[in-house]
Amino acid sequence: MLMMRKYLFSAGFALLVAATSVSMTVMTPPAFASEIKYVVNDIPVTSGDIAHRAAFLKLQRKKGDAAQEMIDQTLRLAEAKRLGIRISDAQVEAAYQRFATNNKMQLSQLDGVMEKSGVGKDHFKEFIRAQMAWNQALSARYRSGEGGSVTEQDAVRRMLDKGGAKPSATEYMLQQVIFVVPAAERSATLAKRKREADAMRARFNGCNTTREFAKGLIDVTVRDLGRVLAPQLPPDWAEQIKATKVGGATVTRETERGVEFIGICSSREVSDDKTAQMVFQSEGSNDKAADDLSKKYVDELKAKARIVKR
């Protein structure tokens, strides 16, 4: 499961690696006149959207139907919204920054590549948002069993194939700290709450003292998440949790609830029947399985959608 999530998330960014190599040769793009070309479940897809996506495909040196890609992206974003998945502007900006850093570019350089190629930074950021949201939607679908499950018999067979050895996985004891920000107060108080969360996170030195630290703070929730195996980690937090030492806390993140971080109370390697089943199921989530599940999901959305060509 985790491998599928990682693959789907990283794939969206791998697509643009070619951008850095062509940034010096792209021409100044034409201005795009914009008119509605499709209406997808009452959501317009404009000629400008399609032109930006066509430029995006060219930048990737990839063949594809720009109009169809925009229809698919619109369906994916709408489905994520229906599921209650919200990708904040802060998450998108952070991902955009990571892409620039990973490709050894300043933000201004990446902005320049996007503008000169005709893609536009706003279009790329919306692509990032769609990738992140769809990743979460697919993860939810996979957890529901759509991605296939590994039975005890499958686990036994795979263990025999590996010489009878049970696989192990890291089991974490986690604690979640939420600085609650009501939706109506978000624009006015989010920055202040983030400073407060950052200050508390800096003092974090283990899960035993968290509630003591939180006593004098307003609207701070501390949740013990209990024991969680590595393949079960929430997709938004998995990489940060793995990179954080026991007794430490992840960096703070803005979420729909407010500002959050997760403390790592303890970790240990475990190997039992449940772990074996979980690990083998995770290993089964290969790239092809992810692609197949994504295609099937989108095809279902299209079959139910109202798509009108103007």
Short mmCIF file of the C-alpha atoms (twelve columns), coordinates in Angstrom:
data_MODEL
# 
_entry.id   MODEL 
# 
loop_
_atom_site.group_PDB 
_atom_site.id 
_atom_site.type_symbol 
_atom_site.label_atom_id 
_atom_site.label_alt_id 
_atom_site.label_comp_id 
_atom_site.label_asym_id 
_atom_site.label_seq_id 
_atom_site.Cartn_x 
_atom_site.Cartn_y 
_atom_site.Cartn_z 
_atom_site.pdbx_PDB_model_num 
ATOM 1   C CA . MET A 1   0.000   0.000   0.000   1 
ATOM 2   C CA . LEU A 2   2.748   2.423   0.965   1 
ATOM 3   C CA . MET A 3   4.746   1.590   -2.139  1 
ATOM 4   C CA . MET A 4   1.762   2.416   -4.296  1 
ATOM 5   C CA . ARG A 5   1.285   5.767   -2.592  1 
ATOM 6   C CA . LYS A 6   4.963   6.624   -2.914  1 
ATOM 7   C CA . TYR A 7   5.009   5.665   -6.573  1 
ATOM 8   C CA . LEU A 8   1.940   7.698   -7.439  1 
ATOM 9   C CA . PHE A 9   3.172   10.746  -5.599  1 
ATOM 10  C CA . SER A 10  6.686   10.708  -7.019  1 
ATOM 11  C CA . ALA A 11  5.528   9.923   -10.544 1 
ATOM 12  C CA . GLY A 12  3.819   13.285  -10.830 1 
ATOM 13  C CA . PHE A 13  7.101   15.075  -10.184 1 
ATOM 14  C CA . ALA A 14  9.328   12.737  -12.179 1 
ATOM 15  C CA . LEU A 15  7.397   13.809  -15.260 1 
ATOM 16  C CA . LEU A 16  9.015   17.229  -15.203 1 
ATOM 17  C CA . VAL A 17  12.656  16.275  -14.757 1 
ATOM 18  C CA . ALA A 18  13.192  17.027  -18.441 1 
ATOM 19  C CA . ALA A 19  12.198  20.630  -17.766 1 
ATOM 20  C CA . THR A 20  15.608  21.590  -16.437 1 
ATOM 21  C CA . SER A 21  17.372  20.331  -19.564 1 
ATOM 22  C CA . VAL A 22  15.190  22.311  -21.966 1 
ATOM 23  C CA . SER A 23  14.791  25.491  -19.950 1 
ATOM 24  C CA . MET A 24  17.403  27.339  -21.978 1 
ATOM 25  C CA . THR A 25  15.916  26.468  -25.369 1 
ATOM 26  C CA . VAL A 26  12.187  27.055  -24.948 1 
ATOM 27  C CA . MET A 27  10.615  29.932  -26.844 1 
ATOM 28  C CA . THR A 28  8.430   32.673  -25.477 1 
ATOM 29  C CA . PRO A 29  4.920   31.183  -25.496 1 
ATOM 30  C CA . PRO A 30  1.964   32.714  -27.287 1 
ATOM 31  C CA . ALA A 31  -0.800  34.295  -25.262 1 
ATOM 32  C CA . PHE A 32  -3.727  31.906  -24.806 1 
ATOM 33  C CA . ALA A 33  -7.234  33.124  -25.534 1 
ATOM 34  C CA . SER A 34  -9.589  31.277  -23.233 1 
ATOM 35  C CA . GLU A 35  -13.050 29.951  -23.924 1 
ATOM 36  C CA . ILE A 36  -14.998 27.033  -22.496 1 
ATOM 37  C CA . LYS A 37  -14.372 23.856  -24.492 1 
ATOM 38  C CA . TYR A 38  -15.852 21.210  -22.162 1 
ATOM 39  C CA . VAL A 39  -18.126 21.166  -19.141 1 
ATOM 40  C CA . VAL A 40  -17.358 18.251  -16.814 1 
ATOM 41  C CA . ASN A 41  -20.058 17.789  -14.172 1 
ATOM 42  C CA . ASP A 42  -20.741 21.551  -14.328 1 
ATOM 43  C CA . ILE A 43  -17.018 22.395  -14.096 1 
ATOM 44  C CA . PRO A 44  -15.627 24.241  -17.139 1 
ATOM 45  C CA . VAL A 45  -12.463 23.183  -18.961 1 
ATOM 46  C CA . THR A 46  -11.216 26.064  -21.080 1 
ATOM 47  C CA . SER A 47  -9.101  26.331  -24.200 1 
ATOM 48  C CA . GLY A 48  -6.508  28.022  -22.012 1 
ATOM 49  C CA . ASP A 49  -6.386  25.019  -19.684 1 
ATOM 50  C CA . ILE A 50  -5.919  22.712  -22.665 1 
ATOM 51  C CA . ALA A 51  -3.228  24.911  -24.236 1 
ATOM 52  C CA . HIS A 52  -1.262  24.985  -20.971 1 
ATOM 53  C CA . ARG A 53  -1.517  21.197  -20.703 1 
ATOM 54  C CA . ALA A 54  -0.364  20.808  -24.330 1 
ATOM 55  C CA . ALA A 55  2.694   22.928  -23.479 1 
ATOM 56  C CA . PHE A 56  3.208   20.771  -20.392 1 
ATOM 57  C CA . LEU A 57  3.193   17.590  -22.499 1 
ATOM 58  C CA . LYS A 58  5.676   19.158  -24.919 1 
ATOM 59  C CA . LEU A 59  7.951   20.165  -22.057 1 
ATOM 60  C CA . GLN A 60  7.899   16.557  -20.822 1 
ATOM 61  C CA . ARG A 61  8.582   15.323  -24.373 1 
ATOM 62  C CA . LYS A 62  5.520   13.171  -23.943 1 
ATOM 63  C CA . LYS A 63  2.708   12.361  -26.356 1 
ATOM 64  C CA . GLY A 64  -0.826  12.694  -25.122 1 
ATOM 65  C CA . ASP A 65  -4.233  14.277  -25.553 1 
ATOM 66  C CA . ALA A 66  -4.170  17.553  -23.644 1 
ATOM 67  C CA . ALA A 67  -7.956  17.922  -23.632 1 
ATOM 68  C CA . GLN A 68  -8.451  14.391  -22.306 1 
ATOM 69  C CA . GLU A 69  -5.834  14.953  -19.611 1 
ATOM 70  C CA . MET A 70  -7.656  18.059  -18.417 1 
ATOM 71  C CA . ILE A 71  -10.982 16.196  -18.378 1 
ATOM 72  C CA . ASP A 72  -9.386  13.409  -16.325 1 
ATOM 73  C CA . GLN A 73  -7.782  15.894  -13.932 1 
ATOM 74  C CA . THR A 74  -11.120 17.649  -13.437 1 
ATOM 75  C CA . LEU A 75  -12.794 14.330  -12.613 1 
ATOM 76  C CA . ARG A 76  -10.017 13.392  -10.195 1 
ATOM 77  C CA . LEU A 77  -10.159 16.686  -8.327  1 
ATOM 78  C CA . ALA A 78  -13.942 16.495  -8.077  1 
ATOM 79  C CA . GLU A 79  -13.768 12.966  -6.708  1 
ATOM 80  C CA . ALA A 80  -11.148 13.965  -4.148  1 
ATOM 81  C CA . LYS A 81  -13.389 16.839  -3.058  1 
ATOM 82  C CA . ARG A 82  -16.331 14.445  -2.719  1 
ATOM 83  C CA . LEU A 83  -14.192 12.271  -0.444  1 
ATOM 84  C CA . GLY A 84  -13.345 15.259  1.753   1 
ATOM 85  C CA . ILE A 85  -9.730  15.429  0.606   1 
ATOM 86  C CA . ARG A 86  -8.329  18.948  0.779   1 
ATOM 87  C CA . ILE A 87  -4.834  19.889  -0.384  1 
ATOM 88  C CA . SER A 88  -3.961  23.282  1.055   1 
ATOM 89  C CA . ASP A 89  -2.113  26.020  -0.822  1 
ATOM 90  C CA . ALA A 90  0.696   25.631  1.716   1 
ATOM 91  C CA . GLN A 91  1.112   21.943  0.821   1 
ATOM 92  C CA . VAL A 92  1.225   22.788  -2.876  1 
ATOM 93  C CA . GLU A 93  3.770   25.578  -2.352  1 
ATOM 94  C CA . ALA A 94  5.941   23.251  -0.266  1 
ATOM 95  C CA . ALA A 95  5.843   20.590  -3.000  1 
ATOM 96  C CA . TYR A 96  6.688   23.201  -5.646  1 
ATOM 97  C CA . GLN A 97  9.649   24.318  -3.544  1 
ATOM 98  C CA . ARG A 98  10.807  20.700  -3.108  1 
ATOM 99  C CA . PHE A 99  10.664  20.163  -6.853  1 
ATOM 100 C CA . ALA A 100 12.866  23.214  -7.411  1 
ATOM 101 C CA . THR A 101 15.315  22.135  -4.704  1 
ATOM 102 C CA . ASN A 102 15.510  18.544  -5.939  1 
ATOM 103 C CA . ASN A 103 16.362  19.828  -9.403  1 
ATOM 104 C CA . LYS A 104 18.938  22.300  -8.031  1 
ATOM 105 C CA . MET A 105 16.909  25.325  -9.107  1 
ATOM 106 C CA . GLN A 106 15.888  28.540  -7.429  1 
ATOM 107 C CA . LEU A 107 12.150  29.207  -7.341  1 
ATOM 108 C CA . SER A 108 12.648  32.088  -9.761  1 
ATOM 109 C CA . GLN A 109 14.358  29.712  -12.205 1 
ATOM 110 C CA . LEU A 110 11.525  27.193  -11.995 1 
ATOM 111 C CA . ASP A 111 8.991   30.002  -12.429 1 
ATOM 112 C CA . GLY A 112 10.915  31.058  -15.541 1 
ATOM 113 C CA . VAL A 113 10.899  27.561  -17.032 1 
ATOM 114 C CA . MET A 114 7.159   27.267  -16.475 1 
ATOM 115 C CA . GLU A 115 6.384   30.669  -17.990 1 
ATOM 116 C CA . LYS A 116 8.745   30.441  -20.987 1 
ATOM 117 C CA . SER A 117 7.506   26.972  -21.908 1 
ATOM 118 C CA . GLY A 118 3.885   28.119  -21.895 1 
ATOM 119 C CA . VAL A 119 2.951   25.852  -18.988 1 
ATOM 120 C CA . GLY A 120 2.727   28.589  -16.367 1 
ATOM 121 C CA . LYS A 121 3.505   28.065  -12.696 1 
ATOM 122 C CA . ASP A 122 -0.179  28.192  -11.735 1 
ATOM 123 C CA . HIS A 123 -0.984  25.337  -14.114 1 
ATOM 124 C CA . PHE A 124 1.890   23.264  -12.744 1 
ATOM 125 C CA . LYS A 125 0.796   23.950  -9.175  1 
ATOM 126 C CA . GLU A 126 -2.738  22.839  -9.991  1 
ATOM 127 C CA . PHE A 127 -1.248  19.688  -11.499 1 
ATOM 128 C CA . ILE A 128 0.630   19.129  -8.221  1 
ATOM 129 C CA . ARG A 129 -2.572  19.642  -6.234  1 
ATOM 130 C CA . ALA A 130 -4.401  17.142  -8.432  1 
ATOM 131 C CA . GLN A 131 -1.600  14.568  -8.098  1 
ATOM 132 C CA . MET A 132 -1.551  14.859  -4.304  1 
ATOM 133 C CA . ALA A 133 -5.331  14.686  -4.004  1 
ATOM 134 C CA . TRP A 134 -5.641  11.739  -6.385  1 
ATOM 135 C CA . ASN A 135 -2.886  9.932   -4.502  1 
ATOM 136 C CA . GLN A 136 -4.977  10.156  -1.325  1 
ATOM 137 C CA . ALA A 137 -8.151  9.102   -3.141  1 
ATOM 138 C CA . LEU A 138 -6.377  6.039   -4.534  1 
ATOM 139 C CA . SER A 139 -4.973  5.189   -1.118  1 
ATOM 140 C CA . ALA A 140 -8.470  5.269   0.346   1 
ATOM 141 C CA . ARG A 141 -9.717  3.066   -2.484  1 
ATOM 142 C CA . TYR A 142 -6.851  0.644   -1.940  1 
ATOM 143 C CA . ARG A 143 -7.476  0.425   1.800   1 
ATOM 144 C CA . SER A 144 -11.103 -0.457  1.077   1 
ATOM 145 C CA . GLY A 145 -9.876  -3.627  -0.600  1 
ATOM 146 C CA . GLU A 146 -10.130 -2.502  -4.219  1 
ATOM 147 C CA . GLY A 147 -6.393  -2.889  -4.655  1 
ATOM 148 C CA . GLY A 148 -6.505  -6.511  -3.678  1 
ATOM 149 C CA . SER A 149 -5.705  -8.168  -0.381  1 
ATOM 150 C CA . VAL A 150 -3.247  -10.797 0.727   1 
ATOM 151 C CA . THR A 151 -4.820  -13.786 2.458   1 
ATOM 152 C CA . GLU A 152 -3.109  -15.797 5.173   1 
ATOM 153 C CA . GLN A 153 -2.581  -18.548 2.600   1 
ATOM 154 C CA . ASP A 154 -0.878  -16.068 0.261   1 
ATOM 155 C CA . ALA A 155 1.368   -14.923 3.103   1 
ATOM 156 C CA . VAL A 156 2.337   -18.500 3.975   1 
ATOM 157 C CA . ARG A 157 3.089   -19.275 0.318   1 
ATOM 158 C CA . ARG A 158 5.288   -16.214 -0.038  1 
ATOM 159 C CA . MET A 159 7.116   -17.025 3.193   1 
ATOM 160 C CA . LEU A 160 7.845   -20.514 1.849   1 
ATOM 161 C CA . ASP A 161 9.104   -18.947 -1.368  1 
ATOM 162 C CA . LYS A 162 11.501  -16.913 0.751   1 
ATOM 163 C CA . GLY A 163 12.795  -19.936 2.635   1 
ATOM 164 C CA . GLY A 164 10.256  -19.786 5.446   1 
ATOM 165 C CA . ALA A 165 11.392  -16.420 6.806   1 
ATOM 166 C CA . LYS A 166 8.735   -13.992 8.000   1 
ATOM 167 C CA . PRO A 167 9.265   -10.403 6.900   1 
ATOM 168 C CA . SER A 168 9.612   -7.737  9.563   1 
ATOM 169 C CA . ALA A 169 8.375   -4.157  9.708   1 
ATOM 170 C CA . THR A 170 8.895   -1.182  11.965  1 
ATOM 171 C CA . GLU A 171 6.105   -0.674  14.476  1 
ATOM 172 C CA . TYR A 172 5.726   2.899   15.707  1 
ATOM 173 C CA . MET A 173 4.014   4.279   18.784  1 
ATOM 174 C CA . LEU A 174 2.770   7.711   17.716  1 
ATOM 175 C CA . GLN A 175 1.208   10.801  19.211  1 
ATOM 176 C CA . GLN A 176 -0.562  13.499  17.220  1 
ATOM 177 C CA . VAL A 177 -0.697  17.140  18.308  1 
ATOM 178 C CA . ILE A 178 -3.253  19.424  16.652  1 
ATOM 179 C CA . PHE A 179 -3.398  23.192  17.085  1 
ATOM 180 C CA . VAL A 180 -7.024  23.588  16.080  1 
ATOM 181 C CA . VAL A 181 -7.934  26.439  13.718  1 
ATOM 182 C CA . PRO A 182 -11.674 26.859  12.975  1 
ATOM 183 C CA . ALA A 183 -12.392 27.367  9.287   1 
ATOM 184 C CA . ALA A 184 -13.948 30.779  9.922   1 
ATOM 185 C CA . GLU A 185 -10.767 31.981  11.663  1 
ATOM 186 C CA . ARG A 186 -8.229  30.375  9.336   1 
ATOM 187 C CA . SER A 187 -7.051  33.443  7.448   1 
ATOM 188 C CA . ALA A 188 -6.764  35.514  10.620  1 
ATOM 189 C CA . THR A 189 -5.100  33.043  12.988  1 
ATOM 190 C CA . LEU A 190 -3.306  30.340  10.975  1 
ATOM 191 C CA . ALA A 191 0.101   32.057  10.975  1 
ATOM 192 C CA . LYS A 192 -0.077  32.684  14.734  1 
ATOM 193 C CA . ARG A 193 -1.100  29.078  15.415  1 
ATOM 194 C CA . LYS A 194 1.763   27.797  13.269  1 
ATOM 195 C CA . ARG A 195 4.251   29.803  15.354  1 
ATOM 196 C CA . GLU A 196 2.759   28.300  18.503  1 
ATOM 197 C CA . ALA A 197 2.932   24.781  17.069  1 
ATOM 198 C CA . ASP A 198 6.536   25.283  15.943  1 
ATOM 199 C CA . ALA A 199 7.457   26.470  19.447  1 
ATOM 200 C CA . MET A 200 5.874   23.426  21.089  1 
ATOM 201 C CA . ARG A 201 7.438   21.067  18.591  1 
ATOM 202 C CA . ALA A 202 10.865  22.567  19.347  1 
ATOM 203 C CA . ARG A 203 10.353  21.644  23.036  1 
ATOM 204 C CA . PHE A 204 9.102   18.141  22.293  1 
ATOM 205 C CA . ASN A 205 11.328  15.521  23.936  1 
ATOM 206 C CA . GLY A 206 9.110   12.460  24.158  1 
ATOM 207 C CA . CYS A 207 5.430   11.628  24.450  1 
ATOM 208 C CA . ASN A 208 5.238   11.613  28.250  1 
ATOM 209 C CA . THR A 209 5.399   15.400  28.627  1 
ATOM 210 C CA . THR A 210 3.211   16.476  25.678  1 
ATOM 211 C CA . ARG A 211 0.004   16.931  27.637  1 
ATOM 212 C CA . GLU A 212 1.852   18.915  30.291  1 
ATOM 213 C CA . PHE A 213 3.149   21.294  27.609  1 
ATOM 214 C CA . ALA A 214 -0.349  21.585  26.109  1 
ATOM 215 C CA . LYS A 215 -2.076  22.486  29.405  1 
ATOM 216 C CA . GLY A 216 -1.578  26.216  29.124  1 
ATOM 217 C CA . LEU A 217 -2.435  26.396  25.443  1 
ATOM 218 C CA . ILE A 218 -5.864  27.058  23.946  1 
ATOM 219 C CA . ASP A 219 -7.501  24.609  21.521  1 
ATOM 220 C CA . VAL A 220 -4.667  22.080  21.415  1 
ATOM 221 C CA . THR A 221 -5.591  18.415  21.029  1 
ATOM 222 C CA . VAL A 222 -3.202  15.580  21.883  1 
ATOM 223 C CA . ARG A 223 -4.113  12.159  20.498  1 
ATOM 224 C CA . ASP A 224 -2.370  8.871   21.208  1 
ATOM 225 C CA . LEU A 225 -2.451  7.032   17.883  1 
ATOM 226 C CA . GLY A 226 -1.216  3.792   19.386  1 
ATOM 227 C CA . ARG A 227 0.864   1.219   17.543  1 
ATOM 228 C CA . VAL A 228 1.095   1.634   13.777  1 
ATOM 229 C CA . LEU A 229 3.058   -0.587  11.389  1 
ATOM 230 C CA . ALA A 230 5.129   1.160   8.722   1 
ATOM 231 C CA . PRO A 231 2.868   0.016   5.825   1 
ATOM 232 C CA . GLN A 232 -0.120  1.515   7.679   1 
ATOM 233 C CA . LEU A 233 1.354   4.984   8.178   1 
ATOM 234 C CA . PRO A 234 -0.815  7.843   6.890   1 
ATOM 235 C CA . PRO A 235 0.419   8.744   3.398   1 
ATOM 236 C CA . ASP A 236 0.814   12.439  4.198   1 
ATOM 237 C CA . TRP A 237 3.088   11.683  7.150   1 
ATOM 238 C CA . ALA A 238 4.881   8.439   6.260   1 
ATOM 239 C CA . GLU A 239 8.182   9.829   4.990   1 
ATOM 240 C CA . GLN A 240 8.475   12.399  7.783   1 
ATOM 241 C CA . ILE A 241 7.734   9.813   10.468  1 
ATOM 242 C CA . LYS A 242 10.368  7.456   9.093   1 
ATOM 243 C CA . ALA A 243 12.941  10.256  9.015   1 
ATOM 244 C CA . THR A 244 12.298  11.323  12.632  1 
ATOM 245 C CA . LYS A 245 14.191  9.806   15.565  1 
ATOM 246 C CA . VAL A 246 12.402  8.311   18.562  1 
ATOM 247 C CA . GLY A 247 11.619  11.057  21.063  1 
ATOM 248 C CA . GLY A 248 11.409  13.642  18.309  1 
ATOM 249 C CA . ALA A 249 8.577   15.112  16.286  1 
ATOM 250 C CA . THR A 250 7.908   15.681  12.611  1 
ATOM 251 C CA . VAL A 251 7.866   19.184  11.203  1 
ATOM 252 C CA . THR A 252 4.561   20.996  11.560  1 
ATOM 253 C CA . ARG A 253 2.060   20.860  8.707   1 
ATOM 254 C CA . GLU A 254 -1.002  22.917  7.865   1 
ATOM 255 C CA . THR A 255 -4.054  20.683  7.488   1 
ATOM 256 C CA . GLU A 256 -7.805  21.126  7.260   1 
ATOM 257 C CA . ARG A 257 -7.931  20.901  11.079  1 
ATOM 258 C CA . GLY A 258 -5.273  23.522  11.723  1 
ATOM 259 C CA . VAL A 259 -1.552  22.966  12.339  1 
ATOM 260 C CA . GLU A 260 -0.259  19.522  13.316  1 
ATOM 261 C CA . PHE A 261 2.819   17.485  14.087  1 
ATOM 262 C CA . ILE A 262 3.360   13.861  15.086  1 
ATOM 263 C CA . GLY A 263 5.617   12.710  17.921  1 
ATOM 264 C CA . ILE A 264 7.514   9.429   17.694  1 
ATOM 265 C CA . CYS A 265 7.102   7.815   21.112  1 
ATOM 266 C CA . SER A 266 8.922   4.578   20.301  1 
ATOM 267 C CA . SER A 267 9.682   2.166   17.482  1 
ATOM 268 C CA . ARG A 268 10.670  -1.459  17.179  1 
ATOM 269 C CA . GLU A 269 11.014  -4.180  14.571  1 
ATOM 270 C CA . VAL A 270 8.239   -6.781  14.706  1 
ATOM 271 C CA . SER A 271 7.699   -10.029 12.819  1 
ATOM 272 C CA . ASP A 272 4.470   -11.984 13.202  1 
ATOM 273 C CA . ASP A 273 1.617   -13.291 11.057  1 
ATOM 274 C CA . LYS A 274 -0.160  -9.947  10.919  1 
ATOM 275 C CA . THR A 275 3.056   -8.172  9.997   1 
ATOM 276 C CA . ALA A 276 3.813   -10.715 7.280   1 
ATOM 277 C CA . GLN A 277 0.377   -10.239 5.759   1 
ATOM 278 C CA . MET A 278 0.718   -6.452  5.871   1 
ATOM 279 C CA . VAL A 279 4.214   -6.393  4.385   1 
ATOM 280 C CA . PHE A 280 3.355   -8.783  1.563   1 
ATOM 281 C CA . GLN A 281 0.271   -6.725  0.741   1 
ATOM 282 C CA . SER A 282 2.454   -3.625  0.621   1 
ATOM 283 C CA . GLU A 283 4.981   -5.375  -1.631  1 
ATOM 284 C CA . GLY A 284 2.173   -6.324  -3.968  1 
ATOM 285 C CA . SER A 285 1.423   -2.661  -4.635  1 
ATOM 286 C CA . ASN A 286 3.727   -2.327  -7.615  1 
ATOM 287 C CA . ASP A 287 3.718   0.311   -10.296 1 
ATOM 288 C CA . LYS A 288 1.494   -1.672  -12.659 1 
ATOM 289 C CA . ALA A 289 -1.059  -2.302  -9.909  1 
ATOM 290 C CA . ALA A 290 -1.132  1.409   -9.151  1 
ATOM 291 C CA . ASP A 291 -1.598  2.298   -12.811 1 
ATOM 292 C CA . ASP A 292 -4.323  -0.302  -13.254 1 
ATOM 293 C CA . LEU A 293 -6.228  0.867   -10.180 1 
ATOM 294 C CA . SER A 294 -5.971  4.509   -11.250 1 
ATOM 295 C CA . LYS A 295 -7.219  3.749   -14.770 1 
ATOM 296 C CA . LYS A 296 -10.119 1.655   -13.486 1 
ATOM 297 C CA . TYR A 297 -11.130 4.388   -11.036 1 
ATOM 298 C CA . VAL A 298 -11.035 7.135   -13.685 1 
ATOM 299 C CA . ASP A 299 -12.969 4.971   -16.149 1 
ATOM 300 C CA . GLU A 300 -15.704 4.536   -13.524 1 
ATOM 301 C CA . LEU A 301 -15.844 8.287   -12.941 1 
ATOM 302 C CA . LYS A 302 -16.117 8.932   -16.685 1 
ATOM 303 C CA . ALA A 303 -18.932 6.419   -17.035 1 
ATOM 304 C CA . LYS A 304 -21.001 8.365   -14.483 1 
ATOM 305 C CA . ALA A 305 -19.907 11.852  -15.511 1 
ATOM 306 C CA . ARG A 306 -21.719 14.478  -17.572 1 
ATOM 307 C CA . ILE A 307 -19.156 15.646  -20.127 1 
ATOM 308 C CA . VAL A 308 -20.409 18.208  -22.633 1 
ATOM 309 C CA . LYS A 309 -18.266 19.443  -25.524 1 
ATOM 310 C CA . ARG A 310 -18.909 23.061  -26.496 1 
# 
